[in-house]
């Protein structure tokens, strides 16, 4: 095995030391900087910046697609959106779904970190809870809808246990968002459990042993060891969830069905955007200006929520 | 009014907003005739028309009479229409496609009949709704002769007859009989002086009004969470708001 040890600076030939300003290496680096950067910069501009700018421009227009007249309307699409009760309802539903599912995932993940860390067969359990993450959201949505159908398994089971009073028309307007939330939690939680448990695995067992000797309970071990040492991963998971949550779409369409317009109680921003792009199941002319404005709003909310979650999680990182 | 099975007599997949909307629109066709729904989308004062109120009241009456199947607003499509095909309910408001769509589920003894929606006021004229699929010929085409040959070929009686026997749809030719289930509606269509498009074409002509105003209020009306009067008041207000933008 070869071990490389850094040379003291005094022993490094002066010609290879970067002098910062005006050194030979610095000048060479400056000459190669732009040519090396240019391909990536061009690709980034073409694939990310240009489409985003085009989207911003379309959001300031009325346009129904290729071959149609493009009319500049300024911020009118945004004004219309924020005075439209259906959009505001979809906005509220999206935030509610993202926050409720986010909190539920945090609770499930935290419980898993306490319980699963020392449980026998934890690798199998992790694989089992991860499984829903790789199943199509469409399949999950349809299955959830069948379960919660008035004659479905949920009401059937409640009846079997003489809990008829708890039976509900789950897919009706009053409960449908709750059913969708349950489906999203079931399908998403496993991914975050596996993500966070991988961070837990990197914590030395000696810390937990010391805590146990000191008499710390499982919850105290979680609070004083696991949580501080996985804070960065929690922050990453929060960002990933916010991005996914704001875009929740397929599972809703699968629960409500494509044969009609999803009811207002089940519409998220992504569904509302879809309706404007396709104008619903009955056809019509796309309204790409308003649809793109919704996309811009979704991006803005995502950025705001990411910044908020990063701020909440921000502390001096602990390293071992 | 309940069937002998003790179940409500009308099947409805209330999760499908257009199926809910058929009730109001078809009743509106009998009280006001075709074109009224388009006026509702384009002129808010149309909501004050007594014919609109009559149609909304008729929907409200059906809801209050508890005629729709249990938990109809919460069924997962196609649970409602499958229940009807299995004989759980007697009636369903839907398209003529339902005859072919549910055929595999029906027993050999079940012979459903498709008819136009009965009018709100007895004896009133009923306008059937029609959704047609057909060929469009570009008048600028330089191949008109070939197009005519193709049309003559495709519309031969032996092929049109199979629209009824194989596809269980109503053929375009008058001398090709419809499937037995659709004979009544074929007669109504043949005898109609006017027909109406689904929702007077508002899903295409005024999609934002249809998706955000009509569908949401109609779901509440047929779901029983608002009255006919609230449906009209809110419909007028929301249409005016939308048109003012």
Interface residues (C-beta under 8 A of the other chain):
Chain A: X80 X83 X84 X85 X86 X145 X146 X148 X149 X150 X151 X152 X169 X170 X171 X172 X173 X175 X176 X256 X257 X259 X260 X261 X263 X264 X275 X276 X279 X280 X281 X282 X283 X284 X285 X287
Chain B: X14 X15 X16 X17 X18 X19 X70 X71 X73 X74 X75 X76 X77 X79 X198 X199 X203 X204 X205 X207 X208 X210 X211 X212 X215 X216 X219 X220 X223 X225 X238 X241 X245
